[in-house]
Amino acid sequence: MEEFKVEESLGHLAAKVHQIFSAQFKKELAGYNITPPQFGTLAFLWRHDGISQIQLVNKMHKDRTTTSGIIDRLEKEGLVTRQGSPDDRRSHMVFVTDKGYRIRPALEGLALQVILDVTNMLTGEERETLRLLLKKVYDNAPHSLFL
């Protein structure tokens, strides 16, 4: 039987690469007073503006409390607003503000640059293969584990 080496395991390597991406992206986002999780939420909203908080939770596979806190901070920064749903007064719809849309090109540019910087030893084809493999694992994982 082959010896298990934690430092070579997929879980360990995936976690460490995530830490590298997060640290680099956090550094790049500092001038915008936004964190990587806040950017991720905003990026979902740029594509799904006006969805309910519950729909956002489901799309992002995050828990309600975490998502609500992120939206609170984005709202405080003037990047999103919440409005009551006309169909369900217990539900809130989340909308990106003009300010939130104005920073989109810069933040998306930073995100793409961090990906290139962190994976600069890979060819474009290797980077795409890595993305497809990670997406395959993610798409087939039980998302109930996240909630």
KOLTI-835393 format. One line per field, with one value per atom (N, C-alpha, C): x, y, z; residue in one letter. Coordinates in steps of 0.001 Angstrom, whole numbers. Example, Ala and Ser with C-alpha at 12.3 -4.5 7.8 and 13.67 -1.06 7.14 Angstrom:
BEGIN
px c(13190,12300,13200,12850,13670,12900)
py c(-5690,-4500,-3300,-2250,-1060,30)
pz c(7800,7800,7800,7080,7140,7870)
resn c(A,A,A,S,S,S)
This chain:
BEGIN
px c(848,0,887,480,1241,1064,2139,2107,1300,433,-340,534,633,1403,441,134,-862,-481,794,1220,1043,804,574,-907,-1740,-3146,-3920,-4929,-5732,-6397,-6939,-7605,-6660,-5480,-4480,-4038,-3733,-3275,-4366,-5605,-6713,-6877,-6784,-6915,-5786,-4573,-3418,-3480,-3896,-4033,-5135,-6226,-7289,-6741,-5913,-5316,-4453,-3702,-2853,-3711,-4732,-5636,-6277,-6799,-7508,-6596,-5387,-4459,-4078,-3793,-3424,-4601,-5784,-6957,-7322,-7203,-7491,-6585,-5320,-4354,-4760,-5159,-5542,-6841,-7746,-9046,-9011,-7921,-7848,-8192,-7765,-8047,-9519,-10304,-11740,-12559,-11885,-12543,-13563,-13144,-14004,-13169,-13796,-13103,-13418,-12629,-12956,-14374,-14877,-16264,-17286,-17007,-17899,-17848,-16645,-16520,-17324,-17205,-17930,-19427,-19941,-21372,-21762,-20965,-21228,-21174,-20233,-20113,-21358,-21922,-23188,-24297,-24331,-25392,-25264,-24053,-23899,-24610,-24631,-25264,-26719,-27123,-28491,-29085,-28976,-29443,-30930,-31298,-32705,-33251,-32375,-32877,-33055,-33792,-34014,-32762,-32661,-31539,-31517,-32677,-32747,-32241,-32623,-32114,-30601,-30102,-28662,-27935,-28477,-27921,-27832,-28898,-28932,-27947,-27817,-26893,-25430,-25138,-23754,-23374,-24370,-24129,-23438,-23992,-23512,-24685,-24380,-25469,-26079,-27305,-28071,-27402,-26881,-26284,-25060,-24190,-22985,-23372,-24302,-24721,-25359,-26179,-26821,-25778,-24767,-23695,-22922,-22652,-21941,-22786,-24071,-24960,-25033,-25064,-25052,-23845,-22667,-21442,-21433,-21917,-22003,-22985,-24065,-25055,-24445,-23682,-23029,-22049,-21399,-20460,-21180,-22512,-23283,-23209,-22867,-22712,-23977,-24826,-26105,-27175,-28419,-29550,-30495,-31261,-32288,-33652,-34561,-35937,-36859,-37952,-38936,-39496,-39772,-40345,-41817,-42278,-43704,-44568,-43965,-44716,-44727,-43700,-43569,-42911,-43652,-43105,-42020,-41859,-40778,-39468,-39535,-38381,-37834,-36513,-35862,-35152,-35290,-34592,-33323,-32241,-30962,-30626,-30334,-30031,-28656,-27906,-26624,-26890,-26190,-26331,-25469,-25650,-24798,-23325,-23047,-21669,-21144,-21995,-21603,-21299,-22045,-21790,-20563,-20312,-19159,-17831,-17758,-16489,-16342,-17380,-17339,-16142,-15888,-14758,-13417,-13203,-11940,-11799,-12870,-12795,-12679,-13413,-13288,-11880,-11314,-9939,-8953,-9145,-8279,-8399,-9624,-9846,-9128,-9264,-8607,-7088,-6577,-5134,-4579,-5296,-4851,-4785,-5772,-5756,-4503,-4211,-3013,-1728,-1677,-475,-199,-1244,-1068,-758,-1279,-1083,-128,800,1681,2598,2762,3600,2833,1533,698,493,332,-65,-1557,-2040,-3474,-4288,-3794,-4496,-4498,-3378,-3325,-4259,-4294,-5181,-6634,-7002,-8380,-8681,-7719,-7912,-8121,-7316,-7456,-8841,-9279,-10598,-11705,-11608,-12631,-12647,-11483,-11417,-11987,-11629,-12168,-13680,-14160,-15602,-16314,-15714,-16309,-16444,-15408,-15464,-16538,-16514,-17482,-18915,-19158,-20511,-21069,-20201,-20647,-20559,-20114,-20043,-21426,-21717,-23007,-22983,-23716,-23696,-24348,-25060,-25645,-24546,-23338,-22216,-21866,-22203,-21833,-22777,-23962,-24985,-25101)
py c(-1192,0,1247,2201,3438,4290,4915,5786,7057,7441,8670,9850,10819,12037,13215,13744,14812,15987,16309,17468,17254,16008,15677,15386,15402,15029,16141,15740,16709,17731,17269,18188,19239,18793,19714,20706,20209,21082,22065,21597,22485,23592,23226,24213,25234,24772,25676,26604,26077,26924,27957,27543,28493,29607,29261,30271,31253,30740,31600,32570,32038,32897,33948,33521,34440,35539,35171,36167,37195,36725,37635,38528,37948,38728,39732,39321,40225,41453,41221,42313,43253,42702,43509,44284,43718,44352,45407,45463,46338,47790,48278,49659,49942,48900,49058,48811,48507,48217,47090,46031,44882,43619,42563,41289,40312,39246,38249,37678,37334,36857,37921,39178,40248,40390,40287,40319,39179,37966,36817,37045,37616,37905,38960,40003,41055,40505,39604,39010,38193,37479,36771,37774,38854,39846,40605,40818,41480,40673,39361,38486,38175,38402,38044,39171,40386,41549,41428,41757,41767,40439,39462,38193,38292,37362,37367,36855,37188,36696,35168,34544,33077,32507,33118,32653,32823,33907,34153,33094,32790,31735,30423,30082,28823,28816,29930,30008,29925,30553,30600,29405,28629,27506,27972,29045,29563,29574,29663,29689,31089,31127,32379,33443,33040,34004,34667,33866,34405,35353,34933,35752,37049,36980,38180,39175,38678,39554,40208,39441,39992,41078,40810,41806,43055,42878,44031,44924,44303,45077,45728,45017,45604,46775,46641,47717,48935,48683,49769,50534,49818,50438,51111,50970,51596,50850,49555,48765,47992,47726,47052,47690,47435,47825,46634,46615,45579,46247,45560,46043,44878,45176,44144,43569,42300,41641,42008,42336,42632,41380,40207,38948,38339,38651,38038,39037,39591,40646,40151,38830,38286,38199,38372,38205,39559,39623,40837,40555,41480,41406,42245,41797,42501,43073,44367,45068,45725,45676,46358,47833,48697,50143,50582,51832,52391,52307,52607,52521,51087,50117,48716,48312,48868,48569,49317,50516,51296,50609,49881,49231,47844,47381,46037,45814,46674,46405,46309,47194,47178,45910,45523,44338,43054,42970,41786,41714,42856,42892,42403,42830,42358,40851,40350,38909,38119,38551,37858,37940,39093,39256,38362,38229,37352,35908,35487,34124,33928,34900,34794,34824,35694,35802,34520,33959,32770,31536,31508,30329,30618,31546,31969,30864,29785,28671,27711,27926,27073,27711,26876,27381,27701,28404,28686,27407,26406,25125,24410,24441,23818,24523,25851,26631,26248,26109,25734,24307,23405,22025,22000,22738,22812,23345,24399,24979,23957,23238,22240,21085,20655,19569,20009,21203,21715,21893,22385,22556,21209,20200,18859,18330,18489,18047,18844,20161,21022,20699,20568,20310,18975,18037,16699,16460,17455,17344,17586,16959,17228,18624,19555,20940,21118,20133,20210,20274,19884,19950,21382,22326,23727,24449,23908,24660,24228)
pz c(0,0,0,-804,-923,331,751,1928,1610,2541,2381,2771,1856,2114,2062,3207,3280,2390,2334,1546,38,-369,-1776,-2061,-1029,-1208,-1914,-2666,-3406,-2486,-1373,-454,91,499,1041,-35,-1225,-2302,-2724,-2813,-3180,-2134,-863,211,162,-58,-94,-1313,-2457,-3645,-3414,-2773,-2437,-1545,-572,309,-484,-1447,-2266,-3079,-3758,-4536,-3637,-2491,-1593,-1067,-659,-119,-1183,-2387,-3466,-3849,-3950,-4340,-3248,-1992,-876,-946,-1243,-1368,-2506,-3630,-4792,-4551,-3775,-3525,-2422,-1665,-488,-819,-1958,-2338,-2587,-2737,-2972,-1714,-614,663,515,-168,-423,-243,246,469,-670,-803,-1832,-1723,-525,-464,-893,-585,-1017,-2540,-3111,-4568,-5189,-4637,-5178,-5183,-4110,-4020,-5043,-5137,-6107,-7535,-7800,-9140,-9501,-8526,-8778,-9071,-8308,-8483,-9799,-10292,-11592,-12674,-12511,-13506,-13177,-11924,-11485,-10645,-11120,-10359,-10055,-8815,-8425,-7950,-7692,-7180,-5668,-5119,-3667,-2958,-1692,-899,-878,-814,-798,-2116,-3234,-4532,-4606,-4065,-4049,-3219,-2050,-1186,-1961,-2658,-3409,-4573,-5282,-6410,-5947,-4809,-4334,-3466,-3034,-2134,-850,-284,1005,1967,3246,4214,4298,4805,4861,5724,6861,7788,7171,6575,5932,4807,3970,2834,3312,4332,4863,5379,6068,6564,5432,4382,3220,2559,2404,1791,2667,3986,4900,4618,4493,4267,2874,1870,534,507,1265,1353,2060,3106,3844,2950,2022,1079,-93,-144,-1217,-2537,-2488,-3705,-4072,-3073,-3311,-2442,-2810,-1974,-1871,-791,-613,-674,-1324,-1396,-1093,-429,-147,-1439,-1416,-2590,-2705,-3904,-4073,-3907,-4064,-3980,-2579,-1785,-462,472,1386,2243,3202,3333,4165,3388,2083,1214,768,578,98,-1216,-2136,-3403,-3272,-3908,-3818,-5195,-5211,-6460,-6361,-7445,-7528,-7805,-7103,-7314,-8500,-8899,-9958,-9554,-8291,-7794,-7930,-7626,-7742,-9172,-10109,-11529,-12049,-11519,-12000,-11685,-10566,-10211,-10847,-11516,-12113,-13037,-14028,-14921,-14187,-13234,-12494,-11656,-10960,-10098,-10915,-12014,-12863,-13463,-13807,-14309,-13265,-12019,-10932,-10745,-10790,-10608,-11694,-12935,-14041,-13922,-13485,-13344,-12245,-11141,-10053,-10548,-11319,-11869,-12716,-13576,-14420,-13596,-12594,-11764,-10982,-10382,-9546,-10401,-11610,-12473,-13624,-13424,-14515,-15032,-14290,-14739,-15645,-15801,-16638,-18010,-19001,-20315,-20268,-21258,-21337,-21371,-22094,-22188,-20831,-20120,-18789,-17818,-17901,-17027,-17287,-18549,-18893,-18451,-18605,-18144,-16633,-15902,-14448,-14079,-14759,-14483,-14736,-15839,-16172,-15169,-14741,-13754,-12409,-11963,-10699,-10793,-11924,-12117,-12090,-12676,-12676,-11250,-10461,-9060,-8319,-8478,-7792,-8198,-9500,-9997,-9527,-9201,-8803,-7301,-6562,-5112,-4516,-3379,-2709,-2087,-2685,-2213,-854,-389,952,2012,1663,2612,2958,2081,2287,3220,3409,4154,5585)
resn c(M,M,M,E,E,E,E,E,E,F,F,F,K,K,K,V,V,V,E,E,E,E,E,E,S,S,S,L,L,L,G,G,G,H,H,H,L,L,L,A,A,A,A,A,A,K,K,K,V,V,V,H,H,H,Q,Q,Q,I,I,I,F,F,F,S,S,S,A,A,A,Q,Q,Q,F,F,F,K,K,K,K,K,K,E,E,E,L,L,L,A,A,A,G,G,G,Y,Y,Y,N,N,N,I,I,I,T,T,T,P,P,P,P,P,P,Q,Q,Q,F,F,F,G,G,G,T,T,T,L,L,L,A,A,A,F,F,F,L,L,L,W,W,W,R,R,R,H,H,H,D,D,D,G,G,G,I,I,I,S,S,S,Q,Q,Q,I,I,I,Q,Q,Q,L,L,L,V,V,V,N,N,N,K,K,K,M,M,M,H,H,H,K,K,K,D,D,D,R,R,R,T,T,T,T,T,T,T,T,T,S,S,S,G,G,G,I,I,I,I,I,I,D,D,D,R,R,R,L,L,L,E,E,E,K,K,K,E,E,E,G,G,G,L,L,L,V,V,V,T,T,T,R,R,R,Q,Q,Q,G,G,G,S,S,S,P,P,P,D,D,D,D,D,D,R,R,R,R,R,R,S,S,S,H,H,H,M,M,M,V,V,V,F,F,F,V,V,V,T,T,T,D,D,D,K,K,K,G,G,G,Y,Y,Y,R,R,R,I,I,I,R,R,R,P,P,P,A,A,A,L,L,L,E,E,E,G,G,G,L,L,L,A,A,A,L,L,L,Q,Q,Q,V,V,V,I,I,I,L,L,L,D,D,D,V,V,V,T,T,T,N,N,N,M,M,M,L,L,L,T,T,T,G,G,G,E,E,E,E,E,E,R,R,R,E,E,E,T,T,T,L,L,L,R,R,R,L,L,L,L,L,L,L,L,L,K,K,K,K,K,K,V,V,V,Y,Y,Y,D,D,D,N,N,N,A,A,A,P,P,P,H,H,H,S,S,S,L,L,L,F,F,F,L,L,L)
